[in-house]
Amino acid sequence: MRDVLLPERHKQQNFFICDVFDSYKDDTASMEHPVFSLSTKPDFRVLVYENNGYRVEIKPSYTGLATIHDKDILLYLASNLMNAKNNNEPIAQVVRFVAYDYLIATNKKTSGIQYKQLKDGLSRLKGTVIQTNIKTNNVEVTREFSLIDEWGVVKEDNNQRMVAVEVKLSDWFYNSILGNDVLTIDKDYFRLRKPTERRIYELARKHCGNQVTWKIKLGNLKIKLGITSPVRTLRFNIKKMVETNHLPEYNISLENDVVMFTRKGATKEQKTFDKLPKHISNKEIEKHAKRGESYDQARGRLMLKKLKEGTKLK
C-alpha cells in the first residue's frame, strides 16, 4: 500500500524559502466556508452554502471551479505577505513571485507539467466568481468578485516555463491579510493527497483554534466540507482516517456519528494554555515563536511568561 502522505520532495530548501515558510498561512474566511471544489475532475457546478446568516455562491468559469489544490497559490502568497508584514516590510495587493519557489514551498514536483498546472490554477482562480456576504477585517462584503483580480507571466525561460508571475489579489482576500484574519497551518498540509483530507484539516485547524478538542456531528461536517456524497461515504472515509492517523496536528475519533478532533501531543501544560486570557497579538507570537514551535505552543509559552514576570513583551 502506498504511503498515506505524499513524500517530502524538497527537504533541502534554500535559506530564504525556509525562513519565509517556517510559518504557512491560511485565511480564516475560506477555512470556514467551502469556497473551493474538492473534485479531481473539472467541476462546473454552481455551489451554494448558507450557514448562520452567511451565504456563499460560487460560480465556475469555462475551465471549471477553482480547486482546493489551486488554493495552494493563495496560501503561498498569504504566507509571503504575512512574513513581510510581521517584519514591518511594506506589502501590496499586487504580488510578484518566482514560480520555482512556489513549487518548492508547496511540496510539488518541478517538471514542466507543474508549471502548466500553475497556469491552469491561476486561470481558475481568476475565472471563479464568488457572491458572498462574508466578513473580512470587520467589513461585510456583499458582492461578486473573483479570488484573484488578474494575473500574468512576467518572464518565461527558453522552455516556455513560467519563471516570474504577477498576481493582483482580490479586495476580499487582501483584506484578510490586512486584518490578520489568517491562521498558521502545518507544512504537512501540502503532503495530504486527498482534497477532502485537506478540507478536513482546515476545519479542524479553524475550529480547534487554541482549544485541545473540537466536536462536530457528521451531518454538519458534511455541510462544512461542501461535498455532495452521502453521509455514509463520509463516515467510511473518517473511519479510514482514524485508522491511519495521518492528519497533521490532530487525532480523529468517531462515536455515534460525532467526529472529535484532538490536538496531537496535548499536554497538561497545553490544556492550561486554553484557560489563559488571549490578549497576545498575532504579531507578538510571530516575533517570539521558536523554530519548530506551533502557534498554540508559542502563544501558551508567552502567556505563561507574561503572567509569571508581570511584564509586557517588547
N, C-alpha and C positions, 0 to 999 in steps of 0.2 A: 504494500500500500504506500502511495506517495506521501511525502511529508504533508502535514495539515497546513503548515505555513509555507509561504514562498521562501526560497533561500535568501539569505542576506547577501546581496550581489556585490556590494561595494563597501567592504569593511575598511579599506584604506582610503577614506575620503581625504581631499585636500583640507588644509587647516581652516580656510575661510568657510567652506561648506560646513565643517564640523562645528565651528564657533556659532554660526547662524542657526544651525539645526540641531543643537542640543535641546531646543525647545520648539516643537512644532505647534502651530496654532490652528484652531477651527472656530468659525463664527458660530455663536450660540443660536442665532435665528434658524439657520439651516440644519443645525444639530437637532433642534426641536421639531421642525416640520419636514415632511417628506418631499423636499423640493426636487431631488434627483432620482432618475429612473434606476431601478435595480435590475433591469433586464440586460442580458448579454447580447441581445439582438436589437436592431433598430426599433425604437418604441415610438409609435405615432399616436398614442392615446392622449386625450386631454385629461389631466389629473386634477381632481378637486379634493381638498382636505379642509374640514371645518372642525374646530375644537375651541371651546371656551371663548367664543366670540370672535375668533380669528378665522379667516377664510383665505385659502391659498388655491389659486387656479393656475396650472402650469400648461402652457400650450407649446407643442413641438413646431420645429421648422421642417422644411422638406428633407432634412437629414436626420430628423428624429429628436427626441428629448435629450438634454444633457444627462449624462450618466454619473453615478457616484465615482467612477474612475476618472471622468472628466474633472470632477471636483478637486482632484489632486493638484490641478493647476492653481485653483483658488487657495488651497491650503499652503502651497509653496509661496504664493505672493503674500498671503496674510502673515506667514512666518517671517518673511523678509521685512515687511513693513513694520511689524511689531518689534523686531530686533532693532531696527533703526530708531523707532520711536522711543524705545526704552533706553537707548543710548543717546537721547537728545539730539538725534540727527533729523534733518528735515525729510518729510515724506510728501508724496504727491499722488494724485489719482491715476496718473499715467506712469506705468512701471515698465522698465526695460530689464530683461533678464537673458541669461545665456541658456540656450536650450539644453546643452550638455549638462550643465549644473542642475537643472531641473530634473533630468532623468536620473542622475546620480542620487540626488537628495530624496527622491520618491521611490527609490529601490527598483528602478526599471532597467531593462537592457538598453544598450546604446547602439543598437543596429538601426539600419535605415527605416525599418517599419515603425520603430518607436517615434521617429521624427514625423512620419506621416500621421500616426495616431495622435500626436500632439496637435498637428494642424486640424485634424478632424474634430478633436476635443474642443479646440478654440472656436471652431465654426459652430458646434452645437451650443456652446456657452453663449455665443452671440445670438444665435437663432432662437433659442428657447425663451419664450416670453412668460413672465410671471405677473399675475394680478393678485395683489395682496394688501392686507391692512396690518401687517406685522410691524411691531415697533423695533426700531434700532436707534441707539443713542437717545432714548426717550422721545423719539419723533415717530408718530404714527404715519405710515406711508400707505395711502390707498390709491394705487395707480398701476399701470402696466410698465414693465421695464424688462430689459434683458439682464442676464447675470454679468456680462461684460458689455460695455458700450461699443468698443471696437478693438480690433487687433490687427497687427501687421508684422510681416517678416522684415526686419531691419537689414539683415545681411544673410547671404547664403554662401556656402563653400562650393568648391568645384564639383562636389557630388550632388549639388542642389539640396543639401540638407539645411534645415533652419539652424542658424548659428545664434543670432540675436533676435529676440522677439519683443515687441512693444504691445502692451495691453492697457486700455483705459477701463478701469473698474467702474461698475455701476455706482450711482449715488448710494443705493441701498447697501451694497457690500462695503463700500468705503466708509460709510457711517459706522459700521460695526468696528472698523479699525480705530476710527477717531474716538469712539465711545468706549474702547476697551471691552467690547462685547465679544470676547474670544476666550477660549479655554485651551490650556496645554493638552496635547494628546500624545500618546505613546508612539515612539518611532516604529514599533512593530505593527501599527495600524496598516502600514504600507506593505506588510507581508501577508495580510489576510487575503485569501484567494477569492472568497465568495462575496458578491455585493451585499447580500443580506447580513453577513457577519460584520461587515464594515458599518452598516447602518445600526446594527445591534450595539456595537461598541460605542458609536456616537451617542446613542440614547443612554447607555449606562454611564458614560462619562458626564453627560449633561445633567442627568438626574441624581446620580450619586453625589456629585459635587464634592463637598467636604464631609459627607457622611460616610459611614462604613458600609451601609447596605441600602438597597432600593428595591421595592417590590412593585410588581405590576401584573394585573390579570392578563392572561394570554390573549383574550379578545382585544383588550385595549392596546397591547403591544402590537398586534396585527395592524391596528389603525395607525399607530405612530410610525410603523415601518412603511406604510403606504403600499402594501402588497395586496394582490388580488387572489392569491392561492388560499384554499380553505384553512381553517384553524388547525385541522388535523395534520396538515403538511407542516405548519409552523411548529406544532407540538413535536413532531418527529425530528425536525431539524434542531430544535432546542435540546432534545434528549441526546442527540449526537454531539452537540457542543458541550454538554455536561460530561459526556464520556471522555472526549479528547482534552477538555480543559485548556484550550489554546488561546482563548480570548485574552488579549493583553490587559493587564491590571485587575481583571475581575474574574472571580469564580461564579458559576451559574448553578442554580438548583431549581428544580421544578416539582411542585407539590400541589395537587388539587387545582391544576391549571393556573397556578400563581407562580410567576417567574421571580426569583430573587437573585440579585446581583450583589456580591460581597467583595470588597476590595481585597486582593491577594496580599497576604502577609500583614493583615491588620493586627496591630499590637495594642496592648493596653494604653501605651503612650498615644497611639494614633486615635484611639477612642476618646482619650482625654482632649485631643485637639478639637474634636467635633463639638465639645461643650464650651470651647473658648469663644470670646467675642470675636467678630470678624471685621475689625477695623484696620487691618493691614492692607494697604493698596496693592494692586497687581504689580505696579511699578516697583514697590519695595521688594516684593517677593522675587521678581525677575532679577533685581540688582543683587540680592544677597543669597540666592539659591546656589547650592554647591553642585558641582558637576555630578551627574548621575542621580541627583535628588529629585523626587517627583514634586509637583506643585504643592500637593497637600502636605507632604512631609516638610517642605520648606516653610509653608505658612505656619504649621504647628510649632516647628522649632523656633521660629522667630517670635511667635506669640508667647511661648514659654519664656524666652529670653527677656521679652519686654516686661512680663509680669514679675519675673524674679528680680530684674535690675531696676524696674521702675523708671526706665529711661526710654527715650524715643530713638528710633533708628534714624541714622543720618543718610 
